[in-house]
Amino acid sequence: MTDNAPKPARRRAAVILAAGQGTRMKSPTPKVLHKLAGRTLMDHAIDAAEGLGCERIIVVVGAHSPQVGEAARKRLGEGATVVQDPPLGTGHAVLAAKEALADFDGDVVVTYADCPLTTPGVIAPLFDLLAGGTDVAVLGFEAANPTGYGRLVLAPGHVLLRIVEEKEADLATKQVKHCNSGVLAADRKVLFDLLAQVRNDNAKGEYYLTDIAGLAHDRKFSTRAAFAPEPAVQGVNSQAELAAAEAVWQRGRRNALMVEGVTMPAPDTVHLSWDTRIAGGAVVEQFVVFGPGVSVASGAVIKAFSHLEGAVVGEGALIGPYARLRPGAEIGPEAHIGNFVEVKKVKVGKGAKANHLSYLGDGSVGEKANIGAGTIFCNYDGFDKFETHVGAGAFIGSNSALVAPVRVGDGAMTGSGSVIVKNVPAEALALSRAEQVVKAGWAAKFRAAKQDKKAKKDKK
């Protein structure tokens, strides 16, 4: 359970259905392991369950995709998955979790691993209904085009009489626009008692989870529906639908950040990750990409065409344009990382500058140090990584190569074009380049000789 998850009055558990084959994705990657905002679809579903305060989470997987089970167990631990084999419908899939929840006393919500936009806030009304005395709560939506969806047959007050699948619906039922999202919640005992009565005498020969609505109503259980916006409950079944869900998520997150005071002159060009944190007062210019694990403080400016991942940007820092911050980059307050500068696993001190065409990998740059254009931290020897440390106030001349492991002391300087292989003491100047030799008239003689040779060749 996440630290900020609510503590419900009744215990909660979640059964997440992740056994679908996802053939429409046409990808060797299982559908639910595709990513939205840098996080797998299944992880989004687990996030939602944790955000609802579910203390037990069971993921139902298929025998065809062992990677899905491995990913779920890696996050939730052993015992968090059950296998549905063979696949005989959604009702059969939920029944696969019965034994895993045999000792659980509380409410169970059934969700889907391919619905990344179904957040805790979307599902929470179901638990509100249960708390108010409803026995079976179903999440619906009003579809602009209901074709293909199961329909909710309702009485006044959102009392749910039954759910009719598209293949079983008559003409009148097909006109209904109240559709089933598939998400439902009930007391654990009620849920599995109803599932035990589900039959497969239908067009597909499957055990439909949706049948429990009608069974519950027939047994005089209180069965009601709550409703969510259509985009919030849409599943992902193809690459096009994944891209559409990504667009919805990105738009919502960008809008939320702007409400919090983040300036984005062209928000549609900014790509965020699921955990991107940007404080109000920061500026994000056009065509910036945030990979996972980025935090940006107030007053920082991320200029156009920059790419950040696994990085921390301090207050008032200036990044880009065309900068790349890789995992482990820590950019201090008011520091500058300029165009075509790459930083990886380096802590850059307050007010330090690396404004042009440099690679800083593994180490540190002290406060107010200046890294000249074309500087490289030579951190890798083909087998191991080593660190370079540049002291506070140091000045690294343009086109310097600092061969790690090496330290440049506080206030020290290196001459342009130097290859630094030994430590440089504080306040010292290090030079490592051949002495310049000037040969008067050499260039003119060279050109004359070349031109004469060319002229002779042309005459032949």
Secondary structure, DSSP 8 states (H G I E B T S, - for coil): --TT----SS-EEEEEEE----GGG-SSS-GGGSEETTEEHHHHHHHHHHHTT-SEEEEEEETT-HHHHHHHHHHH-TTSEEEE-S---HHHHHHTTTGGGTT--SEEEEEETT-TT--HHHHHHHHHHHHTT-SEEEEEEE-SS-TTS-EEEEETTTEEEEEE-GGG--HHHHT--EEEEEEEEEEHHHHHHHHTT----STT----TTHHHHHHHHTT--EEEEE--GGGG----SHHHHHHHHHHHHHHHHHHHHHTT-B-SSGGG-B--TT-EE-TT-EE-TT-EE-SS-EE-TT-EE-TT-EE-S-EE-TT-EE-SS-EE-TT-EE-TT-EEEET-EEEEEEE-TT-EEEES-EEEEEEE-TT-EE-TT-EEE-B-SS-B--EEE-TT-EE-TT-EEESSEEE-TT-EE-TT-EE-S-B-TT-EE--S------TTHHHHHHHHHHHHHHHHHH-
